[in-house]
Amino acid sequence: MSIKVRYFASLKESLGRDSDNLEFEQTISVAEVWARAVPAKEMPVNILAAVNMQYVGLDQQVADEDEVAFFPPVTGG
Amino acid sequence: MIKIVSAEFDPFAEAQSHQKKSALTGKYGATSLFIGTMRDFNQGDKVQGMTLEHYPGMTEKQLAMVVADAEEKWSLLDSLVIHRVGDVFTDDVLVLVVIWSVHRGDAFDASRYIMEQLKSKVPFWKKEILTDDQHRWVVKNTDGYL
């Protein structure tokens, strides 16, 4: 399976990149996506996650060709 | 209607233009208009500008869900939400929420709801430029009910 992982705002800056492409054999959770994409950094406690542009919990399973996004709390308006 | 724009806009002209195009004549008794503007201060510091980042695609999806929720909760005739992205400066309009309804309660309440939901759910992020050219991400929006 192949997925795209995207990062935004301060998270993107601290990682020094805006995306990763991940390949894996079996279905994994959003939390595992983080662990594989960003092994050097523990997931921030206030992080928000989305799959295909919908908010999800960290235990959500991802499927082939999903777009997973991680970002800090939103501050628009 | 929902719009994400990267250039300065006149909120009153946008509201008026949308109203003229809508089939509202004779039907609406209330129009509420909320405008969020950029201040020149935040958390005790002077701020000279900001960059507004967003997640294209998800931003529009989440805003559409917020407006759809408001339409379920209140009786609305029409709505217009415009949000700015990119580089913004003091006094620039950041967000416009216009609601047209038969009675004022629906317009007031839906407008407040959309703003509070927007501030907690729609993926926009502000990075402030302070007067000494230091940059700082806004970490959290203030609670609108304080």
gemmi code that builds the backbone of each chain (N, CA, C; Angstrom):
import gemmi

chains = {
    "A": [
        ("MET", (0.836, -1.197, 0.000), (0.000, 0.000, 0.000), (0.868, 1.243, 0.000)),
        ("SER", (0.294, 2.281, -0.551), (1.064, 3.514, -0.673), (0.199, 4.693, -0.200)),
        ("ILE", (0.736, 5.510, 0.685), (-0.027, 6.683, 1.153), (0.859, 7.922, 1.125)),
        ("LYS", (0.187, 9.067, 1.125), (0.901, 10.338, 1.228), (0.645, 10.898, 2.622)),
        ("VAL", (1.695, 11.398, 3.250), (1.567, 12.022, 4.572), (1.909, 13.496, 4.408)),
        ("ARG", (1.033, 14.361, 4.922), (1.280, 15.810, 4.788), (1.371, 16.470, 6.156)),
        ("TYR", (2.199, 17.515, 6.225), (2.396, 18.260, 7.476), (2.142, 19.734, 7.206)),
        ("PHE", (1.613, 20.419, 8.205), (1.277, 21.828, 8.019), (1.799, 22.706, 9.150)),
        ("ALA", (1.928, 23.979, 8.822), (2.217, 25.058, 9.781), (3.496, 24.802, 10.587)),
        ("SER", (3.427, 24.968, 11.921), (4.647, 24.853, 12.738), (5.232, 23.440, 12.677)),
        ("LEU", (4.365, 22.458, 12.475), (4.847, 21.073, 12.384), (5.701, 20.888, 11.124)),
        ("LYS", (5.221, 21.436, 10.030), (5.965, 21.388, 8.760), (7.340, 22.047, 8.942)),
        ("GLU", (7.331, 23.185, 9.621), (8.608, 23.897, 9.839), (9.570, 23.097, 10.708)),
        ("SER", (9.022, 22.515, 11.783), (9.925, 21.799, 12.694), (10.466, 20.513, 12.060)),
        ("LEU", (9.687, 19.919, 11.138), (10.167, 18.710, 10.457), (11.058, 19.036, 9.261)),
        ("GLY", (10.919, 20.265, 8.751), (11.732, 20.661, 7.603), (11.256, 20.071, 6.290)),
        ("ARG", (10.002, 19.616, 6.240), (9.430, 19.076, 4.993), (7.898, 19.130, 5.092)),
        ("ASP", (7.252, 19.117, 3.933), (5.793, 19.219, 3.973), (5.084, 17.902, 3.678)),
        ("SER", (5.821, 16.882, 3.284), (5.151, 15.605, 3.003), (6.137, 14.442, 2.965)),
        ("ASP", (5.588, 13.255, 3.056), (6.338, 12.011, 2.883), (5.458, 11.050, 2.104)),
        ("ASN", (6.089, 10.128, 1.401), (5.343, 9.022, 0.785), (5.742, 7.747, 1.504)),
        ("LEU", (4.735, 6.991, 1.939), (5.013, 5.763, 2.697), (4.507, 4.541, 1.937)),
        ("GLU", (5.275, 3.480, 2.011), (4.858, 2.201, 1.432), (4.808, 1.193, 2.575)),
        ("PHE", (3.769, 0.379, 2.633), (3.704, -0.664, 3.664), (2.827, -1.821, 3.191)),
        ("GLU", (3.005, -2.965, 3.851), (2.339, -4.190, 3.408), (0.917, -4.316, 3.941)),
        ("GLN", (0.772, -4.122, 5.289), (-0.550, -4.324, 5.913), (-1.139, -2.996, 6.363)),
        ("THR", (-2.449, -3.003, 6.568), (-3.113, -1.790, 7.049), (-2.528, -1.366, 8.390)),
        ("ILE", (-2.306, -0.069, 8.533), (-1.782, 0.447, 9.801), (-2.647, 1.615, 10.271)),
        ("SER", (-2.475, 1.981, 11.537), (-3.270, 3.090, 12.090), (-2.562, 4.421, 11.815)),
        ("VAL", (-3.308, 5.501, 12.065), (-2.745, 6.843, 11.895), (-1.540, 7.030, 12.824)),
        ("ALA", (-1.648, 6.507, 14.053), (-0.531, 6.616, 14.994), (0.707, 5.895, 14.452)),
        ("GLU", (0.482, 4.749, 13.802), (1.614, 4.012, 13.223), (2.204, 4.732, 12.006)),
        ("VAL", (1.324, 5.445, 11.296), (1.817, 6.240, 10.163), (2.834, 7.251, 10.680)),
        ("TRP", (2.471, 7.942, 11.790), (3.396, 8.914, 12.383), (4.714, 8.216, 12.768)),
        ("ALA", (4.592, 7.092, 13.455), (5.785, 6.389, 13.947), (6.725, 5.996, 12.796)),
        ("ARG", (6.135, 5.658, 11.657), (6.984, 5.255, 10.520), (7.519, 6.463, 9.759)),
        ("ALA", (6.677, 7.508, 9.655), (7.103, 8.666, 8.858), (8.062, 9.569, 9.636)),
        ("VAL", (7.838, 9.653, 10.955), (8.643, 10.565, 11.773), (9.224, 9.794, 12.968)),
        ("PRO", (10.056, 8.797, 12.711), (10.537, 7.946, 13.812), (11.369, 8.702, 14.848)),
        ("ALA", (11.983, 9.806, 14.439), (12.890, 10.513, 15.355), (12.152, 11.434, 16.319)),
        ("LYS", (10.858, 11.634, 16.099), (10.149, 12.632, 16.902), (8.865, 12.037, 17.487)),
        ("GLU", (8.700, 12.205, 18.797), (7.463, 11.738, 19.427), (6.299, 12.607, 18.955)),
        ("MET", (5.142, 12.016, 18.786), (3.998, 12.780, 18.302), (3.586, 13.840, 19.328)),
        ("PRO", (3.478, 15.117, 18.912), (3.047, 16.154, 19.868), (1.669, 15.822, 20.451)),
        ("VAL", (1.450, 16.137, 21.731), (0.206, 15.723, 22.399), (-1.039, 16.393, 21.816)),
        ("ASN", (-0.881, 17.631, 21.329), (-2.070, 18.352, 20.844), (-2.267, 18.214, 19.332)),
        ("ILE", (-1.592, 17.263, 18.728), (-1.636, 17.130, 17.260), (-3.050, 16.757, 16.778)),
        ("LEU", (-3.396, 17.248, 15.596), (-4.655, 16.861, 14.951), (-4.308, 16.033, 13.718)),
        ("ALA", (-5.176, 15.073, 13.429), (-4.918, 14.203, 12.276), (-6.157, 14.143, 11.387)),
        ("ALA", (-5.905, 14.050, 10.092), (-7.005, 13.911, 9.125), (-6.634, 12.838, 8.113)),
        ("VAL", (-7.642, 12.103, 7.666), (-7.454, 11.172, 6.553), (-8.403, 11.609, 5.442)),
        ("ASN", (-7.835, 11.836, 4.279), (-8.608, 12.325, 3.127), (-9.446, 13.549, 3.501)),
        ("MET", (-8.808, 14.436, 4.281), (-9.376, 15.755, 4.624), (-10.547, 15.691, 5.591)),
        ("GLN", (-10.668, 14.565, 6.325), (-11.667, 14.463, 7.396), (-10.915, 14.177, 8.688)),
        ("TYR", (-11.324, 14.856, 9.781), (-10.674, 14.596, 11.060), (-10.867, 13.134, 11.479)),
        ("VAL", (-9.820, 12.552, 12.028), (-9.911, 11.163, 12.513), (-9.185, 11.040, 13.846)),
        ("GLY", (-9.479, 9.962, 14.563), (-8.727, 9.617, 15.763), (-7.439, 8.919, 15.357)),
        ("LEU", (-6.504, 8.832, 16.294), (-5.191, 8.264, 15.971), (-5.247, 6.753, 15.741)),
        ("ASP", (-6.353, 6.121, 16.163), (-6.469, 4.677, 15.942), (-7.150, 4.334, 14.607)),
        ("GLN", (-7.525, 5.353, 13.868), (-8.137, 5.144, 12.541), (-7.171, 4.362, 11.631)),
        ("GLN", (-7.694, 3.355, 10.937), (-6.859, 2.593, 10.013), (-6.815, 3.309, 8.669)),
        ("VAL", (-5.675, 3.256, 8.014), (-5.567, 3.922, 6.717), (-5.548, 2.883, 5.589)),
        ("ALA", (-6.013, 3.312, 4.424), (-6.102, 2.408, 3.277), (-5.189, 2.905, 2.150)),
        ("ASP", (-5.033, 2.044, 1.157), (-4.174, 2.367, 0.019), (-4.592, 3.699, -0.610)),
        ("GLU", (-3.609, 4.510, -0.909), (-3.794, 5.806, -1.579), (-4.458, 6.863, -0.719)),
        ("ASP", (-4.590, 6.612, 0.590), (-5.124, 7.644, 1.479), (-4.130, 8.798, 1.596)),
        ("GLU", (-4.679, 9.968, 1.903), (-3.830, 11.111, 2.259), (-4.000, 11.353, 3.753)),
        ("VAL", (-2.928, 11.196, 4.491), (-2.961, 11.406, 5.943), (-2.287, 12.744, 6.229)),
        ("ALA", (-2.928, 13.560, 7.074), (-2.332, 14.864, 7.399), (-2.197, 15.019, 8.907)),
        ("PHE", (-1.103, 15.637, 9.317), (-0.875, 15.970, 10.726), (-0.667, 17.472, 10.820)),
        ("PHE", (-1.292, 18.079, 11.836), (-1.099, 19.531, 11.999), (-1.428, 19.973, 13.426)),
        ("PRO", (-0.927, 21.159, 13.798), (-1.203, 21.677, 15.145), (-2.629, 22.231, 15.235)),
        ("PRO", (-3.096, 22.585, 16.446), (-4.438, 23.183, 16.574), (-4.607, 24.356, 15.618)),
        ("VAL", (-5.811, 24.496, 15.091), (-6.045, 25.503, 14.052), (-6.245, 26.883, 14.684)),
        ("THR", (-5.863, 27.926, 13.935), (-5.905, 29.282, 14.509), (-6.431, 30.308, 13.513)),
        ("GLY", (-7.448, 29.908, 12.723), (-7.986, 30.845, 11.733), (-8.986, 31.812, 12.339)),
        ("GLY", (-9.607, 32.580, 11.466), (-10.662, 33.508, 11.890), (-10.136, 34.876, 12.264)),
    ],
    "B": [
        ("MET", (-22.417, 30.535, 0.135), (-21.203, 30.475, -0.675), (-19.974, 30.601, 0.227)),
        ("ILE", (-18.946, 29.839, -0.136), (-17.700, 29.855, 0.631), (-16.567, 30.261, -0.310)),
        ("LYS", (-15.750, 31.194, 0.139), (-14.611, 31.604, -0.694), (-13.362, 31.712, 0.152)),
        ("ILE", (-12.256, 31.214, -0.374), (-10.946, 31.404, 0.242), (-10.187, 32.332, -0.706)),
        ("VAL", (-9.731, 33.465, -0.205), (-9.113, 34.447, -1.106), (-7.725, 34.835, -0.613)),
        ("SER", (-6.855, 35.142, -1.554), (-5.489, 35.508, -1.175), (-5.210, 36.993, -1.372)),
        ("ALA", (-6.239, 37.757, -1.755), (-6.062, 39.207, -1.925), (-7.046, 39.945, -1.026)),
        ("GLU", (-6.711, 41.188, -0.730), (-7.566, 42.025, 0.102), (-8.975, 42.107, -0.508)),
        ("PHE", (-10.004, 42.153, 0.324), (-11.364, 42.283, -0.215), (-12.192, 43.230, 0.642)),
        ("ASP", (-13.220, 43.811, -0.006), (-14.120, 44.742, 0.691), (-15.328, 43.938, 1.176)),
        ("PRO", (-15.458, 43.729, 2.488), (-16.526, 42.849, 2.991), (-17.918, 43.383, 2.691)),
        ("PHE", (-18.065, 44.701, 2.713), (-19.397, 45.291, 2.476), (-19.803, 45.118, 1.009)),
        ("ALA", (-18.834, 45.335, 0.106), (-19.121, 45.159, -1.323), (-19.441, 43.688, -1.626)),
        ("GLU", (-18.719, 42.774, -0.972), (-18.966, 41.339, -1.189), (-20.369, 40.964, -0.712)),
        ("ALA", (-20.746, 41.476, 0.471), (-22.073, 41.166, 1.030), (-23.166, 41.721, 0.117)),
        ("GLN", (-22.962, 42.942, -0.325), (-23.965, 43.596, -1.175), (-24.097, 42.875, -2.524)),
        ("SER", (-22.954, 42.537, -3.107), (-22.968, 41.874, -4.401), (-23.656, 40.500, -4.300)),
        ("HIS", (-23.341, 39.755, -3.213), (-23.954, 38.437, -3.035), (-25.469, 38.576, -2.843)),
        ("GLN", (-25.846, 39.569, -2.047), (-27.273, 39.784, -1.767), (-28.057, 40.105, -3.041)),
        ("LYS", (-27.432, 40.903, -3.914), (-28.107, 41.268, -5.174), (-28.321, 40.045, -6.054)),
        ("LYS", (-27.362, 39.117, -6.010), (-27.457, 37.925, -6.866), (-28.406, 36.872, -6.292)),
        ("SER", (-28.655, 36.938, -4.970), (-29.515, 35.937, -4.338), (-30.980, 36.279, -4.574)),
        ("ALA", (-31.789, 35.245, -4.571), (-33.226, 35.468, -4.756), (-33.868, 35.731, -3.397)),
        ("LEU", (-33.433, 36.830, -2.758), (-33.873, 37.092, -1.391), (-34.965, 38.150, -1.307)),
        ("THR", (-35.210, 38.841, -2.389), (-36.111, 39.991, -2.355), (-37.465, 39.654, -1.726)),
        ("GLY", (-37.816, 40.440, -0.726), (-39.097, 40.269, -0.061), (-39.127, 39.183, 0.988)),
        ("LYS", (-38.064, 38.358, 1.020), (-38.097, 37.189, 1.925), (-37.330, 37.408, 3.218)),
        ("TYR", (-36.246, 38.175, 3.162), (-35.377, 38.251, 4.340), (-35.723, 39.428, 5.239)),
        ("GLY", (-35.731, 39.141, 6.535), (-36.004, 40.194, 7.510), (-34.777, 40.524, 8.328)),
        ("ALA", (-33.721, 39.703, 8.206), (-32.521, 39.917, 9.023), (-31.268, 39.578, 8.229)),
        ("THR", (-30.285, 40.433, 8.363), (-28.961, 40.163, 7.795), (-27.940, 40.418, 8.899)),
        ("SER", (-27.145, 39.412, 9.207), (-26.064, 39.653, 10.172), (-24.747, 39.600, 9.416)),
        ("LEU", (-23.836, 40.473, 9.804), (-22.569, 40.561, 9.107), (-21.458, 40.622, 10.155)),
        ("PHE", (-20.614, 39.597, 10.177), (-19.480, 39.590, 11.106), (-18.205, 39.746, 10.298)),
        ("ILE", (-17.352, 40.663, 10.747), (-16.069, 40.880, 10.080), (-14.961, 40.718, 11.114)),
        ("GLY", (-14.036, 39.823, 10.844), (-12.853, 39.656, 11.697), (-11.692, 40.380, 11.035)),
        ("THR", (-11.019, 41.236, 11.799), (-9.986, 42.107, 11.241), (-8.663, 41.876, 11.957)),
        ("MET", (-7.574, 42.111, 11.278), (-6.276, 41.930, 11.919), (-5.914, 43.113, 12.814)),
        ("ARG", (-5.631, 42.777, 14.095), (-5.185, 43.797, 15.065), (-3.691, 44.047, 14.891)),
        ("ASP", (-3.203, 45.122, 15.527), (-1.748, 45.346, 15.500), (-1.101, 44.916, 16.810)),
        ("PHE", (-1.811, 44.079, 17.580), (-1.221, 43.564, 18.821), (-1.777, 42.168, 19.104)),
        ("ASN", (-0.993, 41.369, 19.824), (-1.451, 40.058, 20.289), (-0.544, 39.614, 21.431)),
        ("GLN", (-1.141, 39.110, 22.464), (-0.406, 38.588, 23.625), (0.650, 39.581, 24.120)),
        ("GLY", (0.274, 40.873, 24.142), (1.161, 41.898, 24.694), (2.234, 42.391, 23.746)),
        ("ASP", (2.264, 41.884, 22.503), (3.293, 42.325, 21.559), (2.673, 43.046, 20.375)),
        ("LYS", (3.413, 43.980, 19.804), (2.970, 44.638, 18.576), (3.186, 43.662, 17.416)),
        ("VAL", (2.201, 43.612, 16.533), (2.270, 42.706, 15.381), (2.123, 43.541, 14.114)),
        ("GLN", (3.029, 43.359, 13.165), (2.950, 44.178, 11.942), (2.312, 43.442, 10.766)),
        ("GLY", (2.245, 42.130, 10.845), (1.635, 41.381, 9.747), (1.503, 39.916, 10.126)),
        ("MET", (0.880, 39.163, 9.235), (0.714, 37.727, 9.483), (0.720, 37.002, 8.143)),
        ("THR", (1.082, 35.731, 8.212), (0.874, 34.861, 7.060), (-0.139, 33.811, 7.481)),
        ("LEU", (-1.172, 33.675, 6.681), (-2.213, 32.687, 6.973), (-2.032, 31.481, 6.057)),
        ("GLU", (-1.683, 30.369, 6.677), (-1.539, 29.122, 5.915), (-2.849, 28.334, 6.023)),
        ("HIS", (-3.116, 27.502, 5.056), (-4.292, 26.630, 5.170), (-4.032, 25.314, 4.449)),
        ("TYR", (-4.991, 24.426, 4.554), (-4.891, 23.113, 3.929), (-5.905, 23.100, 2.785)),
        ("PRO", (-5.469, 23.483, 1.571), (-6.414, 23.582, 0.452), (-7.190, 22.278, 0.274)),
        ("GLY", (-8.457, 22.389, 0.082), (-9.307, 21.197, -0.058), (-9.986, 20.882, 1.259)),
        ("MET", (-9.201, 20.640, 2.303), (-9.806, 20.351, 3.609), (-10.464, 21.610, 4.180)),
        ("THR", (-9.844, 22.746, 3.932), (-10.410, 24.013, 4.411), (-11.841, 24.176, 3.892)),
        ("GLU", (-11.982, 24.019, 2.596), (-13.307, 24.202, 1.985), (-14.288, 23.139, 2.489)),
        ("LYS", (-13.799, 21.892, 2.611), (-14.669, 20.798, 3.088), (-15.173, 21.071, 4.500)),
        ("GLN", (-14.257, 21.461, 5.379), (-14.635, 21.695, 6.772), (-15.561, 22.905, 6.893)),
        ("LEU", (-15.271, 23.947, 6.128), (-16.151, 25.133, 6.166), (-17.547, 24.769, 5.674)),
        ("ALA", (-17.611, 23.972, 4.621), (-18.916, 23.562, 4.084), (-19.690, 22.750, 5.127)),
        ("MET", (-18.968, 21.904, 5.885), (-19.636, 21.118, 6.933), (-20.161, 22.025, 8.049)),
        ("VAL", (-19.370, 23.031, 8.415), (-19.790, 23.962, 9.472), (-21.048, 24.724, 9.035)),
        ("VAL", (-21.039, 25.196, 7.790), (-22.202, 25.938, 7.286), (-23.419, 25.003, 7.191)),
        ("ALA", (-23.201, 23.762, 6.750), (-24.312, 22.793, 6.660), (-24.887, 22.512, 8.056)),
        ("ASP", (-24.012, 22.413, 9.054), (-24.480, 22.220, 10.441), (-25.354, 23.394, 10.874)),
        ("ALA", (-24.887, 24.600, 10.549), (-25.644, 25.809, 10.928), (-27.004, 25.820, 10.234)),
        ("GLU", (-27.014, 25.359, 8.978), (-28.288, 25.336, 8.234), (-29.263, 24.321, 8.825)),
        ("GLU", (-28.719, 23.286, 9.460), (-29.589, 22.303, 10.115), (-30.134, 22.834, 11.429)),
        ("LYS", (-29.303, 23.599, 12.134), (-29.683, 24.084, 13.466), (-30.614, 25.284, 13.409)),
        ("TRP", (-30.453, 26.149, 12.393), (-31.256, 27.361, 12.313), (-31.896, 27.475, 10.937)),
        ("SER", (-32.894, 28.345, 10.855), (-33.588, 28.528, 9.592), (-32.913, 29.689, 8.836)),
        ("LEU", (-32.086, 29.341, 7.846), (-31.318, 30.356, 7.126), (-31.770, 30.443, 5.672)),
        ("LEU", (-31.750, 31.646, 5.130), (-32.097, 31.812, 3.719), (-30.857, 31.717, 2.832)),
        ("ASP", (-29.751, 32.276, 3.328), (-28.514, 32.238, 2.543), (-27.342, 32.593, 3.458)),
        ("SER", (-26.143, 32.283, 2.987), (-24.957, 32.639, 3.774), (-23.774, 32.886, 2.843)),
        ("LEU", (-22.838, 33.664, 3.344), (-21.608, 33.950, 2.610), (-20.459, 33.945, 3.614)),
        ("VAL", (-19.461, 33.107, 3.363), (-18.279, 33.061, 4.239), (-17.051, 33.268, 3.358)),
        ("ILE", (-16.263, 34.279, 3.687), (-15.012, 34.523, 2.950), (-13.876, 34.544, 3.961)),
        ("HIS", (-12.799, 33.818, 3.669), (-11.636, 33.814, 4.562), (-10.392, 34.111, 3.758)),
        ("ARG", (-9.562, 34.933, 4.321), (-8.319, 35.353, 3.668), (-7.203, 34.357, 3.975)),
        ("VAL", (-6.309, 34.147, 3.022), (-5.079, 33.391, 3.261), (-3.902, 34.197, 2.683)),
        ("GLY", (-2.688, 33.748, 2.997), (-1.500, 34.448, 2.495), (-1.064, 35.555, 3.438)),
        ("ASP", (-0.402, 36.552, 2.868), (0.137, 37.644, 3.697), (-0.919, 38.700, 3.974)),
        ("VAL", (-1.082, 39.034, 5.256), (-2.086, 40.039, 5.651), (-1.427, 41.066, 6.574)),
        ("PHE", (-2.051, 42.256, 6.611), (-1.486, 43.347, 7.400), (-2.570, 43.993, 8.257)),
        ("THR", (-2.128, 44.846, 9.183), (-3.042, 45.495, 10.121), (-4.263, 46.089, 9.407)),
        ("ASP", (-5.425, 45.861, 10.005), (-6.726, 46.339, 9.503), (-7.254, 45.548, 8.300)),
        ("ASP", (-6.488, 44.606, 7.781), (-7.025, 43.762, 6.698), (-8.157, 42.896, 7.257)),
        ("VAL", (-9.144, 42.657, 6.428), (-10.224, 41.746, 6.821), (-9.729, 40.311, 6.677)),
        ("LEU", (-9.874, 39.539, 7.764), (-9.444, 38.135, 7.743), (-10.604, 37.213, 7.410)),
        ("VAL", (-11.777, 37.560, 7.934), (-12.929, 36.680, 7.725), (-14.222, 37.495, 7.685)),
        ("LEU", (-15.123, 37.047, 6.819), (-16.454, 37.658, 6.712), (-17.490, 36.543, 6.801)),
        ("VAL", (-18.484, 36.717, 7.660), (-19.608, 35.776, 7.727), (-20.900, 36.591, 7.621)),
        ("VAL", (-21.644, 36.361, 6.562), (-22.929, 37.048, 6.389), (-24.036, 35.999, 6.375)),
        ("ILE", (-25.067, 36.252, 7.148), (-26.216, 35.340, 7.193), (-27.484, 36.137, 6.894)),
        ("TRP", (-28.299, 35.581, 6.016), (-29.608, 36.150, 5.734), (-30.668, 35.178, 6.257)),
        ("SER", (-31.630, 35.721, 7.021), (-32.698, 34.869, 7.550), (-33.985, 35.673, 7.656)),
        ("VAL", (-35.060, 34.963, 7.983), (-36.353, 35.654, 8.104), (-36.361, 36.489, 9.387)),
        ("HIS", (-35.870, 35.873, 10.482), (-35.863, 36.555, 11.780), (-34.445, 36.697, 12.311)),
        ("ARG", (-34.229, 37.689, 13.181), (-32.871, 38.021, 13.622), (-32.187, 36.929, 14.449)),
        ("GLY", (-32.959, 36.179, 15.225), (-32.350, 35.180, 16.103), (-31.532, 34.171, 15.315)),
        ("ASP", (-32.073, 33.704, 14.220), (-31.365, 32.716, 13.396), (-30.072, 33.310, 12.831)),
        ("ALA", (-30.139, 34.565, 12.384), (-28.951, 35.193, 11.784), (-27.859, 35.397, 12.833)),
        ("PHE", (-28.250, 35.936, 14.001), (-27.261, 36.155, 15.076), (-26.624, 34.835, 15.505)),
        ("ASP", (-27.463, 33.858, 15.807), (-26.963, 32.606, 16.388), (-26.127, 31.806, 15.396)),
        ("ALA", (-26.567, 31.766, 14.148), (-25.820, 30.999, 13.142), (-24.463, 31.647, 12.871)),
        ("SER", (-24.431, 32.962, 12.862), (-23.188, 33.682, 12.612), (-22.164, 33.373, 13.707)),
        ("ARG", (-22.619, 33.421, 14.953), (-21.723, 33.126, 16.085), (-21.231, 31.671, 16.020)),
        ("TYR", (-22.150, 30.792, 15.726), (-21.808, 29.365, 15.645), (-20.755, 29.123, 14.565)),
        ("ILE", (-20.980, 29.689, 13.390), (-20.033, 29.482, 12.282), (-18.652, 30.010, 12.663)),
        ("MET", (-18.589, 31.183, 13.286), (-17.283, 31.736, 13.683), (-16.578, 30.851, 14.708)),
        ("GLU", (-17.311, 30.407, 15.716), (-16.663, 29.597, 16.763), (-16.207, 28.249, 16.205)),
        ("GLN", (-17.008, 27.661, 15.336), (-16.627, 26.390, 14.724), (-15.431, 26.574, 13.787)),
        ("LEU", (-15.471, 27.660, 13.037), (-14.371, 27.963, 12.114), (-13.058, 28.057, 12.887)),
        ("LYS", (-13.114, 28.716, 14.030), (-11.892, 28.944, 14.808), (-11.356, 27.681, 15.472)),
        ("SER", (-12.192, 26.663, 15.605), (-11.690, 25.449, 16.252), (-11.554, 24.260, 15.301)),
        ("LYS", (-12.165, 24.339, 14.102), (-12.173, 23.151, 13.234), (-11.575, 23.342, 11.834)),
        ("VAL", (-11.596, 24.549, 11.335), (-11.187, 24.714, 9.934), (-9.664, 24.952, 9.869)),
        ("PRO", (-8.964, 24.167, 9.037), (-7.497, 24.203, 9.063), (-6.852, 25.443, 8.446)),
        ("PHE", (-6.826, 26.498, 9.262), (-6.053, 27.709, 8.975), (-5.049, 27.856, 10.112)),
        ("TRP", (-3.889, 28.432, 9.808), (-2.889, 28.708, 10.863), (-2.284, 30.073, 10.623)),
        ("LYS", (-2.114, 30.806, 11.730), (-1.560, 32.159, 11.627), (-0.117, 32.179, 12.110)),
        ("LYS", (0.716, 32.828, 11.327), (2.096, 33.072, 11.754), (2.281, 34.588, 11.794)),
        ("GLU", (2.552, 35.084, 12.978), (2.658, 36.532, 13.149), (4.064, 37.040, 12.841)),
        ("ILE", (4.110, 38.255, 12.311), (5.391, 38.950, 12.130), (5.396, 40.101, 13.137)),
        ("LEU", (6.271, 40.032, 14.099), (6.329, 41.076, 15.129), (7.106, 42.285, 14.589)),
        ("THR", (7.103, 43.372, 15.347), (7.719, 44.603, 14.826), (9.236, 44.496, 14.711)),
        ("ASP", (9.838, 43.547, 15.429), (11.287, 43.368, 15.275), (11.600, 42.302, 14.216)),
        ("ASP", (10.582, 42.004, 13.362), (10.692, 41.027, 12.265), (10.816, 39.573, 12.721)),
        ("GLN", (10.666, 39.347, 14.034), (10.605, 37.965, 14.527), (9.277, 37.340, 14.074)),
        ("HIS", (9.313, 36.054, 13.773), (8.089, 35.350, 13.372), (7.637, 34.432, 14.509)),
        ("ARG", (6.327, 34.298, 14.649), (5.812, 33.484, 15.760), (4.489, 32.838, 15.340)),
        ("TRP", (4.376, 31.543, 15.475), (3.107, 30.863, 15.180), (2.123, 31.140, 16.320)),
        ("VAL", (0.888, 31.428, 15.967), (-0.160, 31.511, 16.986), (-0.473, 30.076, 17.392)),
        ("VAL", (-0.410, 29.808, 18.692), (-0.521, 28.424, 19.161), (-1.975, 28.008, 19.363)),
        ("LYS", (-2.802, 28.974, 19.781), (-4.181, 28.621, 20.138), (-5.072, 29.853, 19.969)),
        ("ASN", (-6.277, 29.650, 19.448), (-7.238, 30.755, 19.387), (-7.833, 31.000, 20.762)),
        ("THR", (-8.166, 32.256, 21.051), (-8.812, 32.557, 22.330), (-10.258, 32.045, 22.295)),
        ("ASP", (-10.789, 31.739, 23.458), (-12.178, 31.292, 23.571), (-13.109, 32.484, 23.309)),
        ("GLY", (-13.962, 32.340, 22.303), (-14.847, 33.437, 21.916), (-15.914, 33.772, 22.935)),
        ("TYR", (-16.098, 32.923, 23.943), (-17.148, 33.172, 24.931), (-16.602, 33.738, 26.230)),
        ("LEU", (-15.294, 34.012, 26.291), (-14.718, 34.596, 27.516), (-15.056, 36.079, 27.587)),
    ],
}
model = gemmi.Model(1)
for chain_id, residues in chains.items():
    chain = gemmi.Chain(chain_id)
    for i, (resn, *xyz) in enumerate(residues, 1):
        res = gemmi.Residue()
        res.name, res.seqid = resn, gemmi.SeqId(i, " ")
        for name, pos in zip(("N", "CA", "C"), xyz):
            atom = gemmi.Atom()
            atom.name, atom.element = name, gemmi.Element(name[0])
            atom.pos, atom.b_iso = gemmi.Position(*pos), 0.0
            res.add_atom(atom)
        chain.add_residue(res)
    model.add_chain(chain)
structure = gemmi.Structure()
structure.add_model(model)
structure.setup_entities()
